[in-house]
Amino acid sequence: MLLISIGTANSVQTKSNVLFVIVDDANPYAHSMDGSNVASTPNLERLAARSARFTHAYVNVPACAPSRTAMLTGIAAHRSGSYYNNHSFRETGGWFSKVDSLPYHFKENGYLAAGYGKVFHFPDKDTDSFTAGYFVPFSNKQDRDLLEHILPGSRTVISEKMANYDFGQLPDDWDLADPQKMQQDTLNVERAIKLLNDESSQPLFIACGIYRPHVSWTVPKRYFDQFPLEDIEIPESYLPNDLEDLPKPARWAATRRGFHHLITRGGLWKRCLQAHYASIVYMDDLLGRLLDGLEASGKAPNTYIVFIADNGYHLGEKDHWSKFALWEIASKVPLMIAGSGIRPGTYDTPVSSLDLYPTLIELNGLAPPPTHSLDGISLVSLLKGENQTRGRPVLITHGPGNHAIRSDRYRYIRYRNGDEELYDHQNDPWEWNNLSSNPV
């Protein structure tokens, strides 16, 4: 997710603008910001060079809809009851359906609030968060329909079960016109850039959702060409038989859909890695286009930038593919914040996606929302170098009663039935050894 607060030299406008870009389902290690050669992401590196980069940032819920809901309302799942991908928070009824979302709060404070692409998981249920006429939603169905037009009948289906998740279909024949300009992500980025370049005395809050690297992993062929199958290696974070010391709820979370068995049985692990990495690089190119558009608009000098994903993504670790789990790889996301008064550098203290709402309103001088209290902590004192830690561990939730706590060193997981996991990240960064029965 990319969040950019932007101001202009226009003397009529005194408030900073905000450009908020959120990406989808990004494996937290498939980038080159830490010197990895898995996928080259020069635009993430470019942003990191001017940012406060948080190396231990976590979403409140490792699933698209509730993660975005928590992030954009500032309310943790255990308080809201928003746990799954099955409904919009506007449909819940009661107090939670009436809270002021982050873009709505900026709109109520005089901003033109625009939403392009996948910002909320159910965008058609929350059009009021955005200014009329500045909202272009995105849906999984749109993506599927577009791919049928671009690649008719040109998909390798791993299994019909996986195909139902847009996950078991990989590009099979790339002898086609480059579909880059036809893809919704590209169109939505172009819409955001156009609005950045429009003359207006009204400050802007632009939310731009980039759907990739979410499945289906269909991007132009040149991105796949960067990752020859013979050069791809199984992730170093993978350990065979890693489920042996896990309790039943953890094993169920890892294997309930059976994707890993289907992928490995079909000999498609490296093809899936290739497709995810290609989608990461495609997303990085779109980020670069946004950054270039921001610079060209003349609005960059007074700009706050935040980059984050809605959740992490397993690529076979713990025999798991997807998010929907309480482990590090499912909940960890890249997070960068840049702008005037923010000290660039690397920050290792754990922070939460819940912290974005209070951070943004403090950076922009706005009062808290009148409808609800916020569960996150403003990071402004960290960003300005006044503090070095967030002050408390991060809470991650997946379903009622299932929680993880992430401190500087440890991840503790407790399931609703009382089963536990405990990992010492100082000695076990890939969470291979469950210490819950022997916490020495």
matplotlib code that plots the C-alpha trace (Angstrom):
import matplotlib.pyplot as plt

x = [0.0, 1.3, 0.2, 1.3, 0.4, 0.9, 0.9, 1.1, 2.7, -0.7, -1.2, -4.9, -4.3, -2.7, -3.4, -1.3, -2.7, -2.7, -2.1, -2.9, -1.9, -2.5, -1.2, -2.5, -1.2, 2.6, 5.1, 7.1, 10.5, 10.0, 11.6, 15.1, 15.0, 17.1, 19.6, 17.7, 18.0, 14.6, 12.8, 14.3, 12.1, 14.0, 11.0, 10.5, 14.2, 13.8, 11.0, 12.9, 15.8, 13.7, 11.5, 11.1, 11.0, 9.5, 11.0, 8.5, 5.1, 2.0, -1.6, -4.3, -5.9, -4.2, -7.1, -8.0, -11.4, -10.9, -7.3, -8.5, -11.4, -9.2, -6.6, -9.1, -11.3, -8.5, -10.6, -9.1, -11.0, -11.6, -13.5, -15.4, -16.1, -14.9, -12.9, -13.5, -13.8, -17.6, -19.1, -18.5, -18.3, -21.1, -23.4, -22.7, -25.4, -24.9, -22.3, -19.5, -21.4, -21.6, -17.9, -16.0, -13.4, -10.1, -11.0, -14.4, -12.8, -10.5, -13.5, -15.3, -12.3, -12.4, -10.5, -11.5, -11.4, -10.9, -10.8, -9.4, -9.2, -9.3, -9.2, -12.0, -12.6, -16.2, -15.9, -19.5, -20.7, -18.8, -19.1, -19.8, -16.2, -15.3, -16.3, -19.1, -17.6, -14.1, -14.7, -13.8, -14.2, -12.4, -13.6, -12.4, -15.1, -13.8, -10.3, -11.6, -13.7, -10.8, -8.5, -11.0, -10.8, -7.0, -6.2, -9.3, -8.8, -5.2, -4.9, -3.3, -5.7, -3.9, -7.2, -10.8, -10.8, -7.9, -9.4, -12.4, -10.0, -8.4, -5.3, -5.1, -4.8, -1.4, -0.7, -0.2, 0.3, 1.9, 1.8, -0.5, -0.5, 1.0, -2.0, -0.4, -2.6, -5.7, -5.1, -7.2, -4.2, -2.6, -5.8, -6.3, -2.7, -3.3, -6.5, -4.6, -1.8, -4.4, -6.0, -2.6, -2.1, -5.5, -5.5, -7.5, -7.5, -9.0, -6.6, -6.6, -6.9, -6.3, -6.6, -5.2, -5.5, -3.0, -4.5, -1.3, 0.4, -3.0, -3.9, -4.6, -0.9, -1.4, 0.9, 2.7, 5.1, 8.2, 7.8, 7.8, 10.8, 12.9, 12.5, 13.6, 12.3, 15.7, 17.0, 14.2, 14.9, 12.5, 12.3, 14.9, 12.1, 10.7, 11.4, 10.1, 7.9, 7.5, 4.0, 5.1, 5.4, 2.2, -1.1, -4.2, -5.6, -2.3, -2.1, -5.7, -5.0, -2.0, -3.5, -7.3, -7.5, -4.8, -3.1, 0.4, -0.3, -1.9, 1.0, 3.8, 2.0, 1.7, 5.3, 4.2, 5.9, 8.5, 5.9, 3.8, 6.9, 7.7, 4.2, 4.2, 7.6, 6.5, 3.5, 5.6, 7.8, 4.8, 3.4, 6.8, 6.7, 3.3, 4.7, 7.4, 4.8, 3.0, 6.2, 7.0, 3.5, 3.8, 7.1, 5.7, 2.7, 4.7, 3.1, 6.0, 7.8, 5.0, 4.3, 3.9, 4.4, 3.3, 3.7, 2.0, 0.3, -3.0, -1.4, 1.6, 1.5, 2.9, 4.6, 4.8, 6.2, 4.5, 2.9, 0.7, -0.3, -2.2, -2.6, -5.3, -2.8, -1.2, 2.4, 5.0, 4.8, 1.0, 0.9, 4.1, 4.0, 6.4, 5.7, 7.4, 6.5, 8.2, 7.7, 8.4, 9.7, 10.1, 13.5, 14.5, 16.1, 15.3, 13.0, 12.9, 10.3, 7.1, 4.2, 0.6, -1.5, -3.9, -1.4, -1.9, -5.2, -3.9, -0.5, -2.1, -4.5, -1.8, 0.6, -2.2, -3.4, -6.9, -8.8, -9.7, -12.9, -16.1, -17.6, -15.2, -11.9, -8.8, -7.0, -3.7, -0.9, 0.3, 3.9, 4.6, 7.0, 8.9, 8.9, 10.4, 13.0, 11.6, 11.0, 12.6, 9.8, 6.1, 5.7, 3.6, 3.5, 1.4, -1.8, -2.8, -6.2, -7.6, -11.1, -12.8, -10.5, -7.4, -4.6, -0.9, 1.2, 4.5, 7.1, 10.6, 11.8, 8.9, 5.7, 3.2, 0.0, -3.0, -6.0, -9.5, -9.2, -6.1, -3.5, -0.3, 2.8, 5.8, 8.7, 12.0, 12.8, 16.3, 17.2, 14.4, 13.5, 11.5, 9.4, 10.6, 10.7, 7.5, 8.7, 5.3, 5.9, 9.4, 9.8, 13.4]
y = [0.0, 3.4, 6.4, 9.8, 13.1, 15.9, 19.6, 22.2, 25.5, 27.0, 29.8, 29.0, 25.5, 25.3, 21.7, 18.8, 16.3, 12.5, 9.7, 6.3, 3.2, -0.2, -3.4, -6.9, -10.2, -9.4, -12.0, -9.8, -11.0, -11.0, -7.6, -6.2, -3.6, -5.9, -6.8, -10.0, -11.1, -12.8, -10.0, -6.6, -3.8, -0.6, 1.7, 0.2, 0.8, 4.4, 5.0, 3.3, 5.7, 8.7, 6.9, 5.8, 2.1, -0.3, -3.7, -5.3, -4.0, -6.2, -6.1, -6.5, -9.3, -11.5, -11.4, -8.8, -7.5, -7.4, -6.1, -3.2, -2.6, -2.4, -0.3, 2.2, 2.5, 2.2, -0.4, -3.8, -6.9, -8.2, -5.0, -4.6, -8.3, -8.0, -11.2, -12.6, -11.8, -12.4, -8.9, -5.1, -3.4, -1.1, -4.2, -5.2, -2.9, -1.2, 1.3, -0.2, 0.3, 4.1, 4.9, 7.5, 5.7, 7.3, 8.7, 9.8, 11.7, 13.5, 14.3, 15.7, 18.0, 19.6, 17.1, 15.8, 12.1, 9.8, 6.0, 4.1, 0.3, -2.0, 0.2, -1.5, -5.2, -4.4, -1.0, -0.7, -0.9, 2.2, 4.8, 7.5, 7.5, 9.2, 12.4, 11.9, 11.3, 10.4, 6.7, 3.8, 0.4, -2.8, -6.3, -9.9, -10.4, -7.4, -9.0, -12.4, -10.9, -8.8, -11.8, -13.8, -11.1, -10.9, -14.6, -16.5, -20.2, -19.6, -20.9, -24.0, -25.1, -26.7, -28.0, -26.9, -26.4, -23.9, -22.3, -21.2, -19.0, -17.5, -19.3, -22.5, -20.8, -19.9, -18.3, -21.0, -19.1, -15.6, -15.2, -12.3, -8.6, -7.1, -6.5, -3.9, -1.0, -3.1, -4.2, -2.5, -1.7, 0.3, 2.2, 3.0, 4.3, 6.5, 7.9, 8.8, 10.5, 12.5, 13.7, 14.7, 16.9, 18.6, 22.2, 22.5, 24.6, 21.7, 19.4, 15.8, 12.4, 9.9, 6.2, 3.9, 0.2, -2.0, -5.5, -7.3, -9.4, -10.9, -14.0, -14.5, -13.9, -12.5, -9.8, -9.0, -11.7, -9.5, -9.7, -13.5, -13.4, -11.9, -15.2, -18.2, -21.4, -23.0, -20.1, -20.2, -21.8, -23.0, -20.2, -20.5, -20.0, -23.4, -26.4, -29.9, -31.4, -28.0, -28.9, -31.7, -29.5, -27.5, -27.9, -29.0, -25.5, -24.5, -27.6, -27.1, -23.5, -24.6, -27.5, -27.1, -26.1, -28.6, -26.2, -27.2, -30.8, -29.9, -27.6, -30.0, -33.0, -31.1, -30.0, -26.3, -24.9, -22.9, -21.8, -20.3, -18.6, -17.2, -15.8, -14.2, -12.7, -11.4, -9.8, -8.1, -6.6, -5.4, -3.8, -2.1, -0.6, 0.8, 2.3, 3.9, 5.4, 6.9, 8.4, 9.8, 11.3, 12.8, 14.5, 15.7, 17.2, 19.7, 18.5, 16.3, 18.8, 18.7, 15.0, 12.2, 8.7, 5.4, 2.1, -1.1, -4.3, -5.6, -8.8, -11.1, -14.3, -17.8, -19.4, -22.9, -22.2, -24.5, -26.2, -23.2, -21.0, -17.8, -15.6, -16.7, -17.6, -16.1, -16.7, -14.1, -14.5, -14.1, -11.0, -9.1, -6.4, -3.8, -0.3, 3.0, 6.5, 9.6, 13.3, 16.6, 16.4, 12.6, 11.2, 8.6, 5.4, 1.8, 1.2, -2.3, -1.8, -3.7, -1.5, -2.1, -1.2, 0.2, 2.9, 4.5, 6.3, 8.1, 8.8, 10.4, 12.6, 13.9, 14.6, 16.6, 18.4, 16.8, 15.9, 12.3, 11.1, 12.0, 8.5, 6.3, 5.8, 4.5, 1.3, 2.2, 4.4, 7.5, 6.9, 10.6, 10.7, 7.8, 9.4, 12.6, 10.8, 11.6, 7.9, 4.7, 2.2, 2.0, 1.2, -2.0, -5.3, -5.7, -7.7, -9.9, -11.6, -14.3, -15.3, -15.0, -16.0, -16.6, -14.1, -13.5, -11.1, -9.9, -8.2, -7.2, -10.8, -13.2, -14.2, -15.9, -17.5, -18.7, -20.3, -20.3, -23.9, -22.9, -24.4, -22.3, -21.5, -19.6, -18.5, -16.8, -14.6, -13.8, -17.5, -18.7, -16.0, -18.5, -19.9, -23.5, -24.3, -24.1, -23.4, -23.3, -26.6, -25.7, -21.9, -21.8]
z = [0.0, -0.9, 1.0, -0.2, 1.4, -1.1, -1.0, -3.8, -4.3, -5.0, -2.5, -2.2, -0.9, 2.5, 3.5, 2.4, -0.1, 0.4, -2.1, -0.7, -2.7, -1.3, -2.9, -2.5, -1.2, -1.3, 0.1, 2.5, 1.3, -2.5, -3.1, -3.3, -0.5, 1.7, -1.0, -2.0, -5.6, -5.7, -7.5, -8.5, -7.2, -8.0, -7.3, -3.8, -3.3, -4.6, -2.2, 0.7, 0.2, 1.3, 3.8, 7.3, 6.5, 9.0, 8.7, 11.2, 10.1, 10.5, 9.5, 12.1, 10.1, 7.5, 5.0, 2.4, 3.5, 7.3, 6.9, 4.8, 7.1, 10.2, 8.4, 7.0, 10.1, 12.7, 14.6, 15.5, 14.5, 18.0, 18.7, 15.4, 14.8, 11.2, 10.7, 7.2, 3.5, 3.5, 4.0, 4.0, 7.4, 6.2, 6.2, 9.8, 11.4, 14.7, 15.6, 13.4, 10.1, 10.8, 11.6, 9.6, 7.4, 6.8, 3.3, 4.6, 7.5, 5.1, 2.9, 5.9, 6.5, 3.1, 0.9, -2.5, -1.7, -4.7, -4.8, -7.8, -7.8, -4.9, -1.8, 0.2, -0.5, -1.2, -2.8, -4.0, -0.4, 0.7, -2.1, 0.5, 1.6, -1.6, -3.4, -6.0, -9.4, -8.1, -7.5, -9.8, -8.0, -8.7, -8.2, -8.7, -11.3, -13.3, -13.2, -14.4, -17.1, -18.4, -18.4, -20.4, -23.0, -23.0, -22.7, -24.0, -23.3, -22.6, -19.0, -17.4, -14.7, -11.8, -10.4, -10.7, -6.9, -7.1, -10.2, -8.1, -6.2, -9.4, -8.1, -10.0, -13.5, -14.9, -18.3, -20.9, -24.2, -24.3, -28.1, -27.7, -27.8, -24.6, -22.4, -20.1, -21.2, -20.8, -17.2, -14.5, -12.3, -15.1, -15.8, -12.2, -11.8, -14.8, -13.2, -10.1, -12.0, -14.0, -10.8, -9.4, -12.4, -12.3, -11.0, -7.9, -4.8, -2.9, -1.1, -2.4, -0.7, -3.5, -2.7, -5.4, -5.1, -7.0, -7.2, -8.1, -6.9, -5.9, -8.0, -10.8, -11.6, -15.1, -16.1, -19.5, -20.7, -20.2, -16.4, -16.6, -18.8, -15.9, -14.0, -16.1, -14.4, -14.3, -12.1, -9.6, -6.2, -3.5, -0.8, 1.9, 4.4, 3.5, 5.8, 4.9, 7.6, 9.3, 10.5, 12.8, 16.0, 15.3, 17.0, 15.1, 14.4, 12.8, 10.7, 9.6, 8.6, 6.6, 4.7, 4.6, 1.0, -0.2, -2.5, -1.6, -2.4, -5.7, -6.7, -5.8, -7.3, -10.6, -10.6, -10.6, -7.5, -9.6, -12.0, -9.2, -7.7, -11.2, -11.5, -8.1, -8.6, -12.0, -10.5, -7.8, -10.5, -12.4, -9.2, -8.7, -12.2, -11.4, -8.2, -10.3, -12.6, -9.6, -8.2, -11.6, -11.9, -8.5, -9.4, -12.7, -11.0, -9.0, -5.8, -4.5, -2.2, 0.4, 0.2, 2.8, 1.4, 2.9, 1.2, 2.6, 1.5, 2.9, 4.1, 3.5, 1.4, 1.9, -1.1, 0.2, 3.7, 6.2, 3.2, 2.9, -0.1, 0.6, 3.7, 6.3, 9.1, 12.1, 11.2, 10.2, 6.5, 6.4, 8.5, 7.8, 5.2, 3.8, 5.2, 4.3, 5.2, 3.7, 3.6, 5.1, 8.7, 8.6, 9.3, 6.7, 7.9, 9.0, 12.0, 13.5, 16.1, 15.4, 14.2, 13.1, 10.1, 12.7, 13.3, 9.9, 10.7, 13.8, 12.1, 9.0, 10.9, 13.2, 10.2, 8.5, 11.6, 11.8, 14.9, 15.6, 14.0, 15.9, 15.5, 17.3, 19.1, 17.3, 18.3, 16.7, 18.0, 16.1, 14.7, 14.3, 17.3, 15.7, 12.3, 13.7, 15.7, 19.1, 20.1, 19.0, 19.8, 19.4, 23.1, 23.0, 21.0, 17.9, 17.9, 14.9, 14.8, 12.5, 13.4, 16.8, 19.6, 17.5, 18.1, 17.7, 19.6, 18.0, 20.1, 19.2, 19.6, 19.9, 18.2, 20.5, 19.0, 20.9, 19.3, 20.7, 21.9, 24.0, 21.7, 21.4, 19.3, 20.4, 18.2, 19.0, 16.0, 17.3, 16.7, 14.4, 11.8, 9.7, 12.6, 12.3, 16.0, 18.1, 21.6, 23.3, 25.1, 26.1, 26.3, 27.5]

ax = plt.figure().add_subplot(projection="3d")
ax.plot(x, y, z, "-o")
ax.set_aspect("equal")
plt.show()
